[in-house]
């Protein structure tokens, strides 16, 4: 398992650096902008008054931008699950299936490595890679305090990251599970991505539509704290998200143990043929 | 007895959806032998090999590899086995040495690296370049090295010489016979009949997911039809030849030459010819390829 973990993590180096540095620069830029925005507070408040309330629904209380915490919450943490969610979905869906689809998993599993060791070695590498990206991202905010003396403390700025981590693990594990169930990695990533975007909209719209409040309870992003975590991390929500991520991962593992390793079209499966009137019949069906 | 058997399958069945890929494969490969596995594309060769390593789960039947059930303890089977996949794919971003070191690490770093260098040298394989810069043949050499480098007890090779030039094909066959001399069992599938004929002591022919023949390679060839052309010093009455068991007269030329077909051992014909004034005698022994094609012809006729 250690070898699988090390090898997988080394393959993630590019992703860690790419995503990490990009988010680090974003954090630095926002912190650099904040003093000038704070100076224009009155103008900003006037501007915010004419903004539609739907924006607040998605990005949090815009009037809170007057404080460094509120500014970070609106401009940084509110949409981070969407941005890094793409990373989590792509990594989760491809954790095993991308190697299966390109044929390399066949040879790896012909070595004395159990499926369990392979699965958890790679899953652990995904968790560590995600944590590394978030650590680099946090470093960007910390470095940004050079320009923003009134910024929250390092520890306070770190608090939303566990909430974000739990969310990313949840979507990564969901994508992994879907990759074990659906015919292709692309389909798994697309489905998990739809759940992510759908969750973002449902959670946001539930703030302005009471009718959606019940539905929003089933939306994972409803339990993402965003910048509010700087005032105290909701451990119940955090562990709840982690528990669901763990459940999805266990189901994916259970499925991985029982399925065939596909190679080059062999053993792959397709959607069952439905007797739809618009479906083109196969040659065999026409002959029959 | 079981200690002398490397691979046993009994009633091995595998479905892919509604398609039955294996229809009850019964196979026994002895320890220390080189066993050829022949069959056309889609016959079930790769599926059988992948069942032996638990890469796919059979739907029925029993499998034992080196006395172990691969489904119960796949890691134990793989630790003692070297595998070369038919559809080879390697991480393109790794260097050759990096890929081999990774495979070595997966085996607990037990490989003698001097032996790896020796194998690479014999196959004219450079360890430095990245996999993505290699030709198909060179990638195949990497696969051969990784299958052999830990000196496994059992080699499961799916088309081991695919994409290699004739010289390298010969070198790989030499490596296999050397592995056998060191005590390894070699089970390999191939489309190249001449190489199976050259190294395999026994062969199995698989057709439509069923084993249709398992035999000693030489016996299989000897058992098949021969053609014999006999020329005589003077015209003779050839009717006694046509009465030899297994001999059929194909053509005759005024009693001075005759073309015969012989089924099975040719010994009876030779003895019968002792009574004739023979000036020339030629036989055409069928290659394993012709024998294989004969089985395949049956398949095609059935399909029609």
Interface residues (C-beta under 8 A of the other chain):
Chain A: X3 X4 X7 X11 X102 X103 X104 X106 X107 X108 X109 X110 X111 X112 X113 X114 X115 X258 X260 X261 X263 X264 X266 X267 X269
Chain B: X16 X17 X46 X47 X50 X53 X55 X56 X57 X74 X75 X76 X78 X79 X81 X83 X85 X87 X88 X89 X90 X91 X93 X102 X103 X105 X106 X107 X108 X143 X146
